[in-house]
Amino acid sequence: MKKANIVCALVGMIFSAGVFIATLGFRQFRNVPVGPEFFPRWLSAGLFICCLALLVVSLGTKSDQAAPSISPFDKGIQRLLIGLAIAIAYAACWEPVGFIVITPVAVFALMFLLGKREYRSMLLMAAGSTAVIFCAFRFLLGIDMPMGLFSLFGI
């Protein structure tokens, strides 16, 4: 387990440093204190700090315990893989389908995956969170979201 933690910490630190460096190339806006680089920069910094803490704790541990086995028949692993598939499908459909169409579908699917079965509240949450995020990016930050299918209608 110690070796796996060290490897994961190092990979996470390299990934977060790469993301941070990538945000340095984001376009800057005049008179805008918080640009599109703000959130990914803070997330990458937080990931780097967490990975650094994992590395320090792992290096301070003396024994190397056996890692628990991961089975594809484990329900938790199956949910993890399904969630990963939803995220990949969401990313693949982002541009062609559009934010307004694909986001509520992905949010609904993830809530269903996590065991929520109150369909009315799931629909309201999926639609409401999509509307809030869209309006925040479009009107507060001035960032256009991909319209996908709606661009066919000139929206």
N, C-alpha and C positions, 0 to 999 in steps of 0.2 A: 504494500500500500504506500510505503514511503517513496519508492521510486516512481510510482504512478503519480503521486501528488507533486513531486518535483518536476516531472515531465509536463504535467498539466499546467503548473504554475509558470514554467518557462515559456510554453506555447502561448498561454494567455497573455503574458507580458509582451511577447513579441507581437502578437496580434493587436493588442491595445496600443502599443507604440506605433504600429503601422497605421492604425485608424487615426491616431492623433496627428501623425505626419500628413496623412491624406487631407485632414481638415484644414491644414495650413494653406491649401490651394483653393479653398472655397472662395467664391466671390464676396467681396465686402460691399456693404451698402452704406451710403452716406446718411448721417443722422439717424442711424439705427443701432441702438446700443446692443441689441441681441440679434445676431444674424443666424443663418442656417448652420453655422459651425458650432454654436454654443452647446446644444444638447449632445451631439456625438463626441465633442471634446470632453465634456464632463463625464459622460459614460465611460469613455476610454480611460480617463484618469482614475475613475472609481474601480474599473476592472483591473488596472495596473496595481493599484493599492491592495486590492483583495488578493491578487495573485502573489504579490510580494509578501503579504502576511502568510499565505499558505506556504510559500517557499521557506520563510523563516521558521515557521512552526515545524515543517517537515524536516528541515535540516537539524532542528533541535531535538527531534525524536530519535531515540537510540535503537529501538527494535523495528524490524521490518515485518509487520503482520501480513498475512496472506490476504490478498484482495478478495472481496466477495465475488462469487461467480455471477455472471450475467447470462440469463437465459432468455431466449426469445419467447418462451412460453410464460414468462412472468408478466402478470397483468400490468404492472407499473412500466415495464420496458415496452410493452405493446402500446400503451397510451403515449409514452414518450415518442415512439416511432411514428405514430399517427399524428401527433402534434407537430413533429418535424415535417411530415409530409404536407400537412395543412400550411405550414409556414413557407415551404418551397413552392407549393401551388399558388399561394398568395403572391409571392415575389414574381413568379412567372406570369401571372395574370395582371399584375399591377399596371403595366403600360397598355396592353391591348384591350383589356376589359374596362379599366378605369377604377379610380379610388372609390367613387361613390357606389359602384356596383359590387366590387369584390370585397371591400372592407366589412360591410355588415354580414356577408356570407361567412367570412373567415371568423369574425367575432362570434357569430351564432354557433359555428362548428366547434370552436374552442370551448365555448360554454357547455355545449352538449357533451364534449369529450370529458370535461371536468365534472360531469354528473348533474348539471342543472337541468331540470325538466319542467320548469314553469314557462311554457312557450310564449305567453303574452309578455312577460317581463323580459324574456330573452330577446324577443323582437324589438321591444322598446329600447332596451339597452344597446343592442346592435345598431339600430337606426339613430338613436340619440348620440351615442359616442361618435359615430361617423359624422354626423352633422356638426357636432362641437369641434372635432378635430379639423374638418374641412374648413369651417368658418375661421378658426384660429389661424390656420396656415394661409388661407386666401386673403382674409381681410385684415388680420392683425399683423401678420408677418410679411404679407405681400408675396407669398410663394405659391405659384400655380401648381395644383395637383393634377396628375394625369386624368383626363376626362374619358379616355377610351371610347366606349360606345356612344357616349353623349356628344362627342365631337362630330359624329356623323350627322347629328341633327342641328349642329351649329350652336350648341350650348357651351 
